[in-house]
Amino acid sequence: MGYAKQNDMQGEGDRESAKRYNESTKEFVESGKVKDAAERAGEQSSDEATTAERKGKARAKEFDPQVKRDFSEGEDS
C-alpha cells in the first residue's frame, strides 16, 4: 500500500495512516512476538529505562508546557 500523494493529504486523523498502524499492530499481535517483546522490555533496569527516556525526550522537537521539569540536572549527551 503506497503513501498518500501530497495533494491527497488528509490532515490530523489521517485514515490511511491509522489503517496502516492498525494492520501492523494486528500482525504483530498475531505473530506471537508480544510475550517475547514484553519479557525483553522487563529485563531493562530502572537506570537503563531512565537513561533511554532522557535521551528520547532530548530529541523531542518541543516540550509539553504542562509537564513540570527539573532543569537542575545536567543533560545526558
N, C-alpha and C positions, 0 to 999 in steps of 0.2 A: 504494500500500500504506500503510495507516494505522499509527500507532504503537500499541503495546500499551496497553490500558487500565490504570489504576492497579492494579486487582485482578488483572491478568494479568502482573504483574512477574515476570521470570524470574531476576533476580539476576545475579551475575557469570557471564559466559559466555553471555549472552543470545543465543539462536539467531536471533531476528528481526533484531536489530541486526547480527549477524555476516553474515546473509544479505544485508541491505541494503548493507553495506560491500562484500562480495564482488561483488555485482551492479554497484555503482557503479564499483568498481575495474576490473572486466572491461570495462564500457562505455568507460571512459577509455582503457584499453589498446587496445581495438579501434577507437577513434576515430582513431588515428594521431597523437594530440597528444603522445605521450610524448617523442618526439625534440625537438620544439619546446620543451616544458617543461624538459627536461634542458639544452638549449642556453641558455635564459634563465637557469636556475639557475647555469650555468657562467660566465655573464657577470658575476656578482656578485663584487666584490672581496673580499679577505680581511677588510678593515676593515668592509665592509658586512655580511658574514656574522657577524663578531664582535659588532657592534652589534645586529643582529637577534636573535642568540642571547641576549645580555644582556637585551634588552627582553622576550623571551619568558619567560626564567627569572624575571624580576622579577614577572611576572604569575602565576606558579605559586602555587597555594594552599598548598603545603607543599614543603619541600626534602627530598631523599633524604639521610638521615643517613650513608649510605655514601660520599657524594661529598665529597671534601675541597675546601674553598673558601678563597680568599684574600680576606678582607674589608678588606684594607688599601687597595684601590682605591675611589674614590668611585662612587656609583651613578649610572647614566645616568637621566635623567628618565623 
